[in-house]
Amino acid sequence: MSRLRVAVIGAGPAGIYASDILTKEAEGAYEVSIDLFERLPAPYGLVRYGVAPDHPRIKGVVNALRDVLDSGRIRVFGNVNFGTDLTLDDLRERYHLVIFATGAFYDADLDIPGIDAEGSFGAADFVNWYDGYPEAPREWPLDASSVAVIGNGNVALDVARVLAKHADDMLPTEIPANVYEGLKGTQVTDVHVFGRRGPLQVKFTPLELRELGEVPGVDIVVAEEDFDRDPEADEAAKKNKQILVISRILGKWRDAQVTNEAPRRIHLHFYARPDEVVTENGRVSALRVVRTEPTADGGVRDTDETRDIPVGQVYRAVGYFGSPLDDVPFDEQRGVVPNDAGAVIDGNHERVPGLFATGWIKRGPVGLIGATKSDARETVEQILGDPSGWWQPTVLDDDEIVALLEERQVRFTNLDGWHRLDAHEQSLGEPEGRERVKVVCRDDMLRISRDEA
């Protein structure tokens, strides 16, 4: 039986699913050997570092990912950075092909005046902080009483919910101690969420919206003027079951009498296009929005009305953006590796031998876990459908990659190391009745994983 040696770059859901599906689909035709490389000391990507910590149901996907890693079919190398610790030439010598599953971790740009002012942040940076991302700052300035969140997707609602939530209500989660202390000292009382379209054209899911209304001590405020502006379009949208549920949730909040007795509030603003971050002495002082109105084709257009909402901070949650990879084609406009159904292509739309992509670096930051799994399957079909484009490795010793990393003094970790870190985090949470407390410092993660004194 022929041997197929594969390097997968990125140990988030996309990389793990692709590894799992490839080993299963190739069974009987190839003896598959997969090495999974991750730049962080811990696996799981955005499931660990992009999902809000108070989402235990979504984080349940970790159990399935753990089963794949523990199956014994995949070697895991953590704290290995593609491009510096290992180059494309290194991989070409040792593997038949590479699957890039590096995701999208950074904020997409929002080109409006004032967006770079002091007090204006990307939502991904804030998510990195509260999720304990090793490269995020340890402190976060929560010194404004009123803040704005730009966007109508799930990340926008996550950010709004965490900003408004009381610190003690986050204690049952896995947030690190520094995040708890930061939330405990927050000055936030009002969170304003802005979307340029109507309430039934939002991108978030019913689950996210429902959870927003379940935050203790927080009122949800909606404006009656934002509803029933396009009855025909609203009725058409309700044919989608997901939108129908969203309509019902919003309807309850419309009917509720907000007494302002709750110490904090989340205000949902629709038909409000962010136009400028207003500043005073270089710092955020307000968000200027243009009121929009529905059009006959289902879109929106600007009106002549503008409003300034006083806020001390602005968070843009307008999407994630991928990062370029050394010696790999990259689409600077879309933030993805250009590809044909997962097979990487160059500027002439020709396939690049040995290179494949899956997940958000392949299709952009859209879709949930189910889409990531089907996306990985499509890439695997491309891999197995045309072996003529694979490389022919010259180094065939499985242990040679370990020797190379050691020679370059890379402090890499393995699956046993992740188990040690996992157990340590759980031990930190156990005295407090929590599932775990994340270790944030990279050096601490490596010391624990590598069982160093």
Secondary structure, 3 states (H helix, E strand, C coil): CEEEEEEEECCCHHHHHHHHHHHHHCCCCEEEEEEEEECCCCCCHHHHHCCCCCCHHHHCHHHHHHHHHCCCCEEEEECCCECCCECHHHHHHHCCEEEECCCCCEECCCCCCCCCCECEEEHHHHHHHHCCCCCCCCCCCCCCCEEEEECCCHHHHHHHHHHHCCHHHHCCCCCCHHHHHHHHCCCCCEEEEECCCCCCCCCCCHHHHHHHCCCCCEEEEECHHHCCCCHHHHHHHCCCHHHHHHHHHHHHHHHCCCCCCCCEEEEEECCEEEEEEEEECCEEEEEEEEEEEECCCCCEEEEEEEEEEECCEEEECCCEECCCCCCCCCECCCCECCEECCEEECCCCCEEEEEEECCHHHHCCCCCHHHHHHHHHHHHHHHHHCHHHCCCCCCCCCCHHHHHHHHCCCCCECHHHHHHHHHHHHHHHHHHCCCCCCCCCHHHHHHHHCCCC
